[in-house]
């Protein structure tokens, strides 16, 4: 029984997905470092405070005759220095980390690399993700395929309501908004399959708004892109109109061709049958006319 229990615990631990604590790219690794450093700085206050609270409560307990009772004590400059200096240092350290990280990890900032980035246009729908590869002329739904070791330059928008694009192991959650484009640069350093999701509630089908990121070696990615081109349905106006209908838990699929400038049409809200909320103009009410007027 002991061996069975140990084996069960080991299997559970190996099956756990560490997410942001198991980064696969430079952005995710930098964010993990910020998380660990910030936690360590805050623990430098929390741990001594908890220990001091317990120690003071134990030392100044009613039954301790050695504790000095000073009812007239009012002020100590040394204590004031300690009480205010430690939080001030903590705020400066955390502020410095946030300042440096916000500039180094600016989402629209290209990642340093000798390889040209892969361009991917992302559209959040109800309730699925559309990925368009403009240079390859293909698209996919709920499946993002990228070459490992190559930066990926994203343009993101929403064809419906606000959403949030997030691949925890690659880093940087960013919002998608209708009629707007946000930019994001990520990279997966090693091949593998990683979880992606929407981290912003967007309605009934939100739980099924998930996708997989497949990071392939460069030659395998080239084979996938070449094999997908011309194969499967075309993402034209009619296909997009059908895709844009609300649906959840959509199985991954690939389009062999994409209508030109489809992403720009979605951003401009000129695509076919976009489900953007429209505000109807207020109805004019006829003014009352007095009798005999």
Phi and psi in degrees as GROMACS dihedral restraints (atoms count N, CA, C in turn):
[ dihedral_restraints ]
;  ai    aj    ak    al  type     phi  dphi    fc
    3     4     5     6     1   -64.6    20    10
    4     5     6     7     1   -41.7    20    10
    6     7     8     9     1   -65.9    20    10
    7     8     9    10     1   -39.0    20    10
    9    10    11    12     1   -63.3    20    10
   10    11    12    13     1   -42.3    20    10
   12    13    14    15     1   -63.2    20    10
   13    14    15    16     1   -43.5    20    10
   15    16    17    18     1   -62.9    20    10
   16    17    18    19     1   -43.1    20    10
   18    19    20    21     1   -63.2    20    10
   19    20    21    22     1   -38.1    20    10
   21    22    23    24     1   -65.6    20    10
   22    23    24    25     1   -43.0    20    10
   24    25    26    27     1   -63.8    20    10
   25    26    27    28     1   -43.3    20    10
   27    28    29    30     1   -62.5    20    10
   28    29    30    31     1   -42.5    20    10
   30    31    32    33     1   -64.4    20    10
   31    32    33    34     1   -37.7    20    10
   33    34    35    36     1   -66.1    20    10
   34    35    36    37     1   -41.5    20    10
   36    37    38    39     1   -67.8    20    10
   37    38    39    40     1   -38.4    20    10
   39    40    41    42     1   -70.9    20    10
   40    41    42    43     1   -23.6    20    10
   42    43    44    45     1   -84.3    20    10
   43    44    45    46     1   -11.5    20    10
   45    46    47    48     1   -68.6    20    10
   46    47    48    49     1   139.7    20    10
   48    49    50    51     1   -97.8    20    10
   49    50    51    52     1   115.0    20    10
   51    52    53    54     1   -76.4    20    10
   52    53    54    55     1   -13.9    20    10
   54    55    56    57     1    60.0    20    10
   55    56    57    58     1  -123.7    20    10
   57    58    59    60     1   -64.0    20    10
   58    59    60    61     1   -18.6    20    10
   60    61    62    63     1   -85.8    20    10
   61    62    63    64     1     1.3    20    10
   63    64    65    66     1  -130.2    20    10
   64    65    66    67     1    66.1    20    10
   66    67    68    69     1   -69.2    20    10
   67    68    69    70     1   152.9    20    10
   69    70    71    72     1  -121.5    20    10
   70    71    72    73     1     6.7    20    10
   72    73    74    75     1  -148.4    20    10
   73    74    75    76     1   174.3    20    10
   75    76    77    78     1   -64.4    20    10
   76    77    78    79     1   -35.9    20    10
   78    79    80    81     1   -69.0    20    10
   79    80    81    82     1   -47.4    20    10
   81    82    83    84     1   -62.2    20    10
   82    83    84    85     1   -38.1    20    10
   84    85    86    87     1   -67.0    20    10
   85    86    87    88     1   -40.4    20    10
   87    88    89    90     1   -66.0    20    10
   88    89    90    91     1   -39.4    20    10
   90    91    92    93     1   -68.8    20    10
   91    92    93    94     1   -34.9    20    10
   93    94    95    96     1   -63.5    20    10
   94    95    96    97     1   -41.5    20    10
   96    97    98    99     1   -62.1    20    10
   97    98    99   100     1   -43.0    20    10
   99   100   101   102     1   -62.0    20    10
  100   101   102   103     1   -42.4    20    10
  102   103   104   105     1   -62.1    20    10
  103   104   105   106     1   -45.4    20    10
  105   106   107   108     1   -67.4    20    10
  106   107   108   109     1   -44.2    20    10
  108   109   110   111     1   -63.8    20    10
  109   110   111   112     1   -41.7    20    10
  111   112   113   114     1   -65.3    20    10
  112   113   114   115     1   -40.7    20    10
  114   115   116   117     1   -64.6    20    10
  115   116   117   118     1   -41.7    20    10
  117   118   119   120     1   -64.2    20    10
  118   119   120   121     1   -39.9    20    10
  120   121   122   123     1   -64.6    20    10
  121   122   123   124     1   -42.9    20    10
  123   124   125   126     1   -69.6    20    10
  124   125   126   127     1   -35.1    20    10
  126   127   128   129     1   -67.3    20    10
  127   128   129   130     1   -24.7    20    10
  129   130   131   132     1   -63.7    20    10
  130   131   132   133     1   -21.0    20    10
  132   133   134   135     1   -96.6    20    10
  133   134   135   136     1   -44.3    20    10
  135   136   137   138     1   -63.7    20    10
  136   137   138   139     1   -47.3    20    10
  138   139   140   141     1   -64.2    20    10
  139   140   141   142     1   -51.5    20    10
  141   142   143   144     1   -61.0    20    10
  142   143   144   145     1   -34.4    20    10
  144   145   146   147     1   -65.4    20    10
  145   146   147   148     1   -43.4    20    10
  147   148   149   150     1   -65.0    20    10
  148   149   150   151     1   -43.3    20    10
  150   151   152   153     1   -63.6    20    10
  151   152   153   154     1   -43.8    20    10
  153   154   155   156     1   -64.7    20    10
  154   155   156   157     1   -37.3    20    10
  156   157   158   159     1   -62.2    20    10
  157   158   159   160     1   -46.5    20    10
  159   160   161   162     1   -65.4    20    10
  160   161   162   163     1   -41.5    20    10
  162   163   164   165     1   -65.3    20    10
  163   164   165   166     1   -42.5    20    10
  165   166   167   168     1   -65.8    20    10
  166   167   168   169     1   -42.4    20    10
  168   169   170   171     1   -62.9    20    10
  169   170   171   172     1   -37.8    20    10
  171   172   173   174     1   -73.7    20    10
  172   173   174   175     1   -41.1    20    10
  174   175   176   177     1   -70.8    20    10
  175   176   177   178     1   -40.7    20    10
  177   178   179   180     1   -95.4    20    10
  178   179   180   181     1    27.2    20    10
  180   181   182   183     1   -67.1    20    10
  181   182   183   184     1   160.5    20    10
  183   184   185   186     1   -63.6    20    10
  184   185   186   187     1   -33.5    20    10
  186   187   188   189     1   -84.5    20    10
  187   188   189   190     1     1.6    20    10
  189   190   191   192     1   -93.3    20    10
  190   191   192   193     1   104.6    20    10
  192   193   194   195     1   -73.5    20    10
  193   194   195   196     1   -16.7    20    10
  195   196   197   198     1   -80.0    20    10
  196   197   198   199     1   -18.6    20    10
  198   199   200   201     1   -69.3    20    10
  199   200   201   202     1   134.1    20    10
  201   202   203   204     1   -85.7    20    10
  202   203   204   205     1   127.8    20    10
  204   205   206   207     1  -100.6    20    10
  205   206   207   208     1   118.7    20    10
  207   208   209   210     1  -126.2    20    10
  208   209   210   211     1    86.6    20    10
  210   211   212   213     1   -69.3    20    10
  211   212   213   214     1   -19.9    20    10
  213   214   215   216     1   -96.3    20    10
  214   215   216   217     1     3.0    20    10
  216   217   218   219     1   -71.1    20    10
  217   218   219   220     1   135.1    20    10
  219   220   221   222     1  -127.2    20    10
  220   221   222   223     1   -38.1    20    10
  222   223   224   225     1  -148.9    20    10
  223   224   225   226     1   145.5    20    10
  225   226   227   228     1  -142.8    20    10
  226   227   228   229     1   116.7    20    10
  228   229   230   231     1   -62.2    20    10
  229   230   231   232     1   -37.4    20    10
  231   232   233   234     1   -63.9    20    10
  232   233   234   235     1   -42.7    20    10
  234   235   236   237     1   -65.7    20    10
  235   236   237   238     1   -41.9    20    10
  237   238   239   240     1   -60.3    20    10
  238   239   240   241     1   -39.4    20    10
  240   241   242   243     1   -61.6    20    10
  241   242   243   244     1   -44.9    20    10
  243   244   245   246     1   -67.9    20    10
  244   245   246   247     1   -43.3    20    10
  246   247   248   249     1   -62.6    20    10
  247   248   249   250     1   -37.0    20    10
  249   250   251   252     1   -94.5    20    10
  250   251   252   253     1   -27.8    20    10
  252   253   254   255     1   -72.2    20    10
  253   254   255   256     1   -39.8    20    10
  255   256   257   258     1   -64.9    20    10
  256   257   258   259     1   -49.1    20    10
  258   259   260   261     1   -61.5    20    10
  259   260   261   262     1   -35.8    20    10
  261   262   263   264     1   -64.1    20    10
  262   263   264   265     1   -43.3    20    10
  264   265   266   267     1   -63.2    20    10
  265   266   267   268     1   -39.7    20    10
  267   268   269   270     1   -62.7    20    10
  268   269   270   271     1   -44.3    20    10
  270   271   272   273     1   -63.4    20    10
  271   272   273   274     1   -40.6    20    10
  273   274   275   276     1   -65.2    20    10
  274   275   276   277     1   -40.5    20    10
  276   277   278   279     1   -67.6    20    10
  277   278   279   280     1   -45.9    20    10
  279   280   281   282     1   -64.6    20    10
  280   281   282   283     1   -40.4    20    10
  282   283   284   285     1   -63.4    20    10
  283   284   285   286     1   -38.4    20    10
  285   286   287   288     1   -64.8    20    10
  286   287   288   289     1   -41.9    20    10
  288   289   290   291     1   -63.4    20    10
  289   290   291   292     1   -43.9    20    10
  291   292   293   294     1   -65.0    20    10
  292   293   294   295     1   -39.1    20    10
  294   295   296   297     1   -65.6    20    10
  295   296   297   298     1   -48.9    20    10
  297   298   299   300     1   -66.5    20    10
  298   299   300   301     1   -44.4    20    10
  300   301   302   303     1   -65.1    20    10
  301   302   303   304     1   -37.0    20    10
  303   304   305   306     1   -67.0    20    10
  304   305   306   307     1   -26.6    20    10
  306   307   308   309     1   -85.9    20    10
  307   308   309   310     1   -41.9    20    10
  309   310   311   312     1   -69.2    20    10
  310   311   312   313     1   -32.1    20    10
  312   313   314   315     1  -107.9    20    10
  313   314   315   316     1    27.2    20    10
  315   316   317   318     1   -53.9    20    10
  316   317   318   319     1   120.7    20    10
  318   319   320   321     1   -55.9    20    10
  319   320   321   322     1   -36.6    20    10
  321   322   323   324     1   -82.5    20    10
  322   323   324   325     1    -3.8    20    10
  324   325   326   327     1   -77.9    20    10
  325   326   327   328     1   123.5    20    10
  327   328   329   330     1   -61.6    20    10
  328   329   330   331     1   145.7    20    10
  330   331   332   333     1   -81.4    20    10
  331   332   333   334     1   138.0    20    10
  333   334   335   336     1   -66.4    20    10
  334   335   336   337     1   125.9    20    10
  336   337   338   339     1  -165.8    20    10
  337   338   339   340     1   150.2    20    10
  339   340   341   342     1   -82.3    20    10
  340   341   342   343     1    -8.3    20    10
  342   343   344   345     1  -100.5    20    10
  343   344   345   346     1   141.8    20    10
  345   346   347   348     1   -67.2    20    10
  346   347   348   349     1   143.2    20    10
  348   349   350   351     1   -72.1    20    10
  349   350   351   352     1   152.2    20    10
  351   352   353   354     1   -84.9    20    10
  352   353   354   355     1   129.3    20    10
  354   355   356   357     1   -92.2    20    10
  355   356   357   358     1   129.1    20    10
  357   358   359   360     1  -136.4    20    10
  358   359   360   361     1   128.7    20    10
  360   361   362   363     1  -100.1    20    10
  361   362   363   364     1   129.4    20    10
  363   364   365   366     1  -114.3    20    10
  364   365   366   367     1   132.3    20    10
  366   367   368   369     1  -128.3    20    10
  367   368   369   370     1   123.0    20    10
  369   370   371   372     1   -90.4    20    10
  370   371   372   373     1   129.9    20    10
  372   373   374   375     1  -121.2    20    10
  373   374   375   376     1   177.8    20    10
  375   376   377   378     1   -93.9    20    10
  376   377   378   379     1   109.0    20    10
  378   379   380   381     1  -125.9    20    10
  379   380   381   382     1    86.6    20    10
  381   382   383   384     1  -160.2    20    10
  382   383   384   385     1   172.3    20    10
  384   385   386   387     1  -119.7    20    10
  385   386   387   388     1   133.4    20    10
  387   388   389   390     1  -110.8    20    10
  388   389   390   391     1   126.6    20    10
  390   391   392   393     1  -116.7    20    10
  391   392   393   394     1   120.6    20    10
  393   394   395   396     1  -110.2    20    10
  394   395   396   397     1   130.7    20    10
  396   397   398   399     1  -105.6    20    10
  397   398   399   400     1    95.4    20    10
  399   400   401   402     1   -64.5    20    10
  400   401   402   403     1   -36.2    20    10
  402   403   404   405     1   -75.1    20    10
  403   404   405   406     1   -30.2    20    10
  405   406   407   408     1   -90.3    20    10
  406   407   408   409     1   -17.2    20    10
  408   409   410   411     1    72.5    20    10
  409   410   411   412     1    28.7    20    10
  411   412   413   414     1  -131.5    20    10
  412   413   414   415     1   173.1    20    10
  414   415   416   417     1  -151.7    20    10
  415   416   417   418     1   161.1    20    10
  417   418   419   420     1  -144.1    20    10
  418   419   420   421     1   158.4    20    10
  420   421   422   423     1  -120.3    20    10
  421   422   423   424     1   127.6    20    10
  423   424   425   426     1    55.6    20    10
  424   425   426   427     1    28.2    20    10
  426   427   428   429     1  -152.5    20    10
  427   428   429   430     1   116.6    20    10
  429   430   431   432     1  -111.3    20    10
  430   431   432   433     1   114.6    20    10
  432   433   434   435     1  -108.4    20    10
  433   434   435   436     1   125.9    20    10
  435   436   437   438     1  -136.1    20    10
  436   437   438   439     1   155.8    20    10
  438   439   440   441     1   -82.3    20    10
  439   440   441   442     1   133.6    20    10
  441   442   443   444     1   -68.3    20    10
  442   443   444   445     1   140.2    20    10
  444   445   446   447     1    81.8    20    10
  445   446   447   448     1     5.6    20    10
  447   448   449   450     1  -118.8    20    10
  448   449   450   451     1   130.9    20    10
  450   451   452   453     1   -62.9    20    10
  451   452   453   454     1   146.8    20    10
  453   454   455   456     1  -118.3    20    10
  454   455   456   457     1   123.1    20    10
  456   457   458   459     1  -101.7    20    10
  457   458   459   460     1   114.0    20    10
  459   460   461   462     1  -100.2    20    10
  460   461   462   463     1   141.6    20    10
  462   463   464   465     1  -114.6    20    10
  463   464   465   466     1   130.0    20    10
  465   466   467   468     1  -127.3    20    10
  466   467   468   469     1   141.0    20    10
  468   469   470   471     1  -151.1    20    10
  469   470   471   472     1   175.8    20    10
  471   472   473   474     1  -126.5    20    10
  472   473   474   475     1   138.9    20    10
  474   475   476   477     1   -94.7    20    10
  475   476   477   478     1    -2.4    20    10
  477   478   479   480     1  -133.0    20    10
  478   479   480   481     1  -109.0    20    10
  480   481   482   483     1  -100.5    20    10
  481   482   483   484     1   177.6    20    10
  483   484   485   486     1   -58.8    20    10
  484   485   486   487     1   143.4    20    10
  486   487   488   489     1  -144.0    20    10
  487   488   489   490     1   179.5    20    10
  489   490   491   492     1  -141.9    20    10
  490   491   492   493     1   121.2    20    10
  492   493   494   495     1   -87.8    20    10
  493   494   495   496     1   127.3    20    10
  495   496   497   498     1  -150.9    20    10
  496   497   498   499     1   122.7    20    10
  498   499   500   501     1  -116.7    20    10
  499   500   501   502     1    97.4    20    10
  501   502   503   504     1   -52.7    20    10
  502   503   504   505     1   -40.9    20    10
  504   505   506   507     1   -76.6    20    10
  505   506   507   508     1   -17.2    20    10
  507   508   509   510     1   -95.7    20    10
  508   509   510   511     1   -24.4    20    10
  510   511   512   513     1   100.3    20    10
  511   512   513   514     1   166.9    20    10
  513   514   515   516     1    58.8    20    10
  514   515   516   517     1    96.4    20    10
  516   517   518   519     1   -79.4    20    10
  517   518   519   520     1   135.8    20    10
  519   520   521   522     1  -143.1    20    10
  520   521   522   523     1   146.7    20    10
  522   523   524   525     1   -82.8    20    10
  523   524   525   526     1   149.5    20    10
  525   526   527   528     1  -113.3    20    10
  526   527   528   529     1   133.5    20    10
  528   529   530   531     1  -133.0    20    10
  529   530   531   532     1   141.7    20    10
  531   532   533   534     1   -63.2    20    10
  532   533   534   535     1   139.7    20    10
  534   535   536   537     1    62.1    20    10
  535   536   537   538     1    22.8    20    10
  537   538   539   540     1  -139.1    20    10
  538   539   540   541     1   155.4    20    10
  540   541   542   543     1  -121.9    20    10
  541   542   543   544     1   125.8    20    10
  543   544   545   546     1  -108.9    20    10
  544   545   546   547     1   155.9    20    10
  546   547   548   549     1  -121.3    20    10
  547   548   549   550     1   146.3    20    10
  549   550   551   552     1  -150.2    20    10
  550   551   552   553     1   141.8    20    10
  552   553   554   555     1  -126.2    20    10
  553   554   555   556     1   121.9    20    10
  555   556   557   558     1  -133.7    20    10
  556   557   558   559     1   170.7    20    10
  558   559   560   561     1  -157.6    20    10
  559   560   561   562     1   139.2    20    10
  561   562   563   564     1  -106.3    20    10
  562   563   564   565     1   119.4    20    10
  564   565   566   567     1   -78.9    20    10
  565   566   567   568     1   -23.2    20    10
  567   568   569   570     1  -133.9    20    10
  568   569   570   571     1   150.2    20    10
  570   571   572   573     1   -63.3    20    10
  571   572   573   574     1   151.3    20    10
  573   574   575   576     1   160.6    20    10
  574   575   576   577     1   178.2    20    10
  576   577   578   579     1  -117.5    20    10
  577   578   579   580     1   125.6    20    10
  579   580   581   582     1  -126.7    20    10
  580   581   582   583     1   151.3    20    10
  582   583   584   585     1   -84.1    20    10
  583   584   585   586     1   137.4    20    10
  585   586   587   588     1  -125.6    20    10
  586   587   588   589     1   153.9    20    10
  588   589   590   591     1  -158.2    20    10
  589   590   591   592     1   169.7    20    10
  591   592   593   594     1   -95.4    20    10
  592   593   594   595     1   125.8    20    10
  594   595   596   597     1  -104.0    20    10
  595   596   597   598     1    17.8    20    10
  597   598   599   600     1  -131.5    20    10
  598   599   600   601     1   120.9    20    10
  600   601   602   603     1   -59.2    20    10
  601   602   603   604     1   132.7    20    10
  603   604   605   606     1  -138.7    20    10
  604   605   606   607     1    22.3    20    10
  606   607   608   609     1   125.8    20    10
  607   608   609   610     1  -168.2    20    10
  609   610   611   612     1   -60.4    20    10
  610   611   612   613     1   -39.8    20    10
  612   613   614   615     1   -88.0    20    10
  613   614   615   616     1    11.8    20    10
  615   616   617   618     1   -56.2    20    10
  616   617   618   619     1   -41.2    20    10
  618   619   620   621     1   -59.4    20    10
  619   620   621   622     1   -26.9    20    10
  621   622   623   624     1   -91.9    20    10
  622   623   624   625     1     7.0    20    10
  624   625   626   627     1   -88.2    20    10
  625   626   627   628     1    67.5    20    10
  627   628   629   630     1  -127.7    20    10
  628   629   630   631     1   159.4    20    10
  630   631   632   633     1  -150.3    20    10
  631   632   633   634     1   168.1    20    10
  633   634   635   636     1  -112.8    20    10
  634   635   636   637     1   140.1    20    10
  636   637   638   639     1  -105.6    20    10
  637   638   639   640     1   120.3    20    10
  639   640   641   642     1  -107.5    20    10
  640   641   642   643     1   110.8    20    10
  642   643   644   645     1   -94.7    20    10
  643   644   645   646     1   114.9    20    10
  645   646   647   648     1  -111.7    20    10
  646   647   648   649     1   155.3    20    10
  648   649   650   651     1   -57.4    20    10
  649   650   651   652     1   155.0    20    10
  651   652   653   654     1   -57.4    20    10
  652   653   654   655     1   -42.0    20    10
  654   655   656   657     1   -66.4    20    10
  655   656   657   658     1   -37.2    20    10
  657   658   659   660     1   -70.5    20    10
  658   659   660   661     1   -35.3    20    10
  660   661   662   663     1   -65.0    20    10
  661   662   663   664     1   -41.8    20    10
  663   664   665   666     1   -62.0    20    10
  664   665   666   667     1   -39.4    20    10
  666   667   668   669     1   -65.8    20    10
  667   668   669   670     1   -40.3    20    10
  669   670   671   672     1   -63.9    20    10
  670   671   672   673     1   -45.7    20    10
  672   673   674   675     1   -64.9    20    10
  673   674   675   676     1   -42.0    20    10
  675   676   677   678     1   -66.9    20    10
  676   677   678   679     1   -39.7    20    10
  678   679   680   681     1   -70.8    20    10
  679   680   681   682     1   -27.9    20    10
  681   682   683   684     1   -80.6    20    10
  682   683   684   685     1   -26.4    20    10
  684   685   686   687     1   -67.5    20    10
  685   686   687   688     1   124.1    20    10
  687   688   689   690     1    83.9    20    10
  688   689   690   691     1    -6.4    20    10
  690   691   692   693     1  -103.7    20    10
  691   692   693   694     1   142.2    20    10
  693   694   695   696     1    82.5    20    10
  694   695   696   697     1  -176.0    20    10
  696   697   698   699     1   -71.2    20    10
  697   698   699   700     1   162.3    20    10
  699   700   701   702     1   -95.6    20    10
  700   701   702   703     1   139.0    20    10
  702   703   704   705     1   -90.8    20    10
  703   704   705   706     1    78.5    20    10
  705   706   707   708     1  -100.1    20    10
  706   707   708   709     1  -166.9    20    10
  708   709   710   711     1   -61.1    20    10
  709   710   711   712     1   -44.3    20    10
  711   712   713   714     1   -66.7    20    10
  712   713   714   715     1   -40.8    20    10
  714   715   716   717     1   -66.8    20    10
  715   716   717   718     1   -38.5    20    10
  717   718   719   720     1   -68.6    20    10
  718   719   720   721     1   -37.6    20    10
  720   721   722   723     1   -60.7    20    10
  721   722   723   724     1   -38.7    20    10
  723   724   725   726     1   -71.2    20    10
  724   725   726   727     1   -40.9    20    10
  726   727   728   729     1   -65.0    20    10
  727   728   729   730     1   -33.8    20    10
  729   730   731   732     1   -74.4    20    10
  730   731   732   733     1    -7.3    20    10
  732   733   734   735     1   -67.3    20    10
  733   734   735   736     1   141.1    20    10
  735   736   737   738     1   -58.5    20    10
  736   737   738   739     1   128.6    20    10
  738   739   740   741     1  -160.7    20    10
  739   740   741   742     1   153.3    20    10
  741   742   743   744     1  -131.0    20    10
  742   743   744   745     1   162.5    20    10
  744   745   746   747     1    53.5    20    10
  745   746   747   748     1    44.9    20    10
  747   748   749   750     1   -77.7    20    10
  748   749   750   751     1   132.0    20    10
  750   751   752   753     1   -71.3    20    10
  751   752   753   754     1   145.5    20    10
  753   754   755   756     1   -58.8    20    10
  754   755   756   757     1   141.4    20    10
  756   757   758   759     1  -150.2    20    10
  757   758   759   760     1   164.1    20    10
  759   760   761   762     1  -129.3    20    10
  760   761   762   763     1   140.5    20    10
  762   763   764   765     1  -103.5    20    10
  763   764   765   766     1   134.1    20    10
  765   766   767   768     1   -80.5    20    10
  766   767   768   769     1   -12.5    20    10
  768   769   770   771     1  -155.8    20    10
  769   770   771   772     1   159.1    20    10
  771   772   773   774     1  -132.8    20    10
  772   773   774   775     1   137.8    20    10
  774   775   776   777     1   -60.8    20    10
  775   776   777   778     1   139.2    20    10
  777   778   779   780     1   -59.3    20    10
  778   779   780   781     1   139.1    20    10
  780   781   782   783     1    58.0    20    10
  781   782   783   784     1    30.1    20    10
  783   784   785   786     1   -65.1    20    10
  784   785   786   787     1   -41.9    20    10
  786   787   788   789     1   -61.2    20    10
  787   788   789   790     1   -44.4    20    10
  789   790   791   792     1   -63.4    20    10
  790   791   792   793     1   -35.2    20    10
  792   793   794   795     1   -67.8    20    10
  793   794   795   796     1   -36.1    20    10
  795   796   797   798     1   -66.8    20    10
  796   797   798   799     1   -42.9    20    10
  798   799   800   801     1   -63.2    20    10
  799   800   801   802     1   -41.2    20    10
  801   802   803   804     1   -79.6    20    10
  802   803   804   805     1    -3.2    20    10
  804   805   806   807     1    62.0    20    10
  805   806   807   808     1    34.3    20    10
  807   808   809   810     1  -111.4    20    10
  808   809   810   811     1     4.7    20    10
  810   811   812   813     1   -71.8    20    10
  811   812   813   814     1   167.2    20    10
  813   814   815   816     1   -72.7    20    10
  814   815   816   817     1   127.5    20    10
  816   817   818   819     1    52.4    20    10
  817   818   819   820     1    47.9    20    10
  819   820   821   822     1   -71.7    20    10
  820   821   822   823     1   138.8    20    10
  822   823   824   825     1   -94.5    20    10
  823   824   825   826     1    49.0    20    10
  825   826   827   828     1   -83.4    20    10
  826   827   828   829     1   141.3    20    10
  828   829   830   831     1   -66.9    20    10
  829   830   831   832     1   130.2    20    10
  831   832   833   834     1  -109.1    20    10
  832   833   834   835     1   136.6    20    10
  834   835   836   837     1   -95.3    20    10
  835   836   837   838     1   115.8    20    10
  837   838   839   840     1   -73.8    20    10
  838   839   840   841     1   141.1    20    10
  840   841   842   843     1   -66.5    20    10
  841   842   843   844     1   145.8    20    10
  843   844   845   846     1   -64.6    20    10
  844   845   846   847     1   141.4    20    10
  846   847   848   849     1   -75.1    20    10
  847   848   849   850     1   138.8    20    10
  849   850   851   852     1   -84.6    20    10
  850   851   852   853     1   130.6    20    10
  852   853   854   855     1   -97.5    20    10
  853   854   855   856     1   136.1    20    10
  855   856   857   858     1   -69.0    20    10
  856   857   858   859     1   134.1    20    10
  858   859   860   861     1   -74.7    20    10
  859   860   861   862     1   143.5    20    10
  861   862   863   864     1   -74.0    20    10
  862   863   864   865     1   133.3    20    10
  864   865   866   867     1  -108.8    20    10
  865   866   867   868     1   122.7    20    10
  867   868   869   870     1   -61.7    20    10
  868   869   870   871     1   146.8    20    10
  870   871   872   873     1   -60.6    20    10
  871   872   873   874     1   133.7    20    10
  873   874   875   876     1    80.8    20    10
  874   875   876   877     1     3.7    20    10
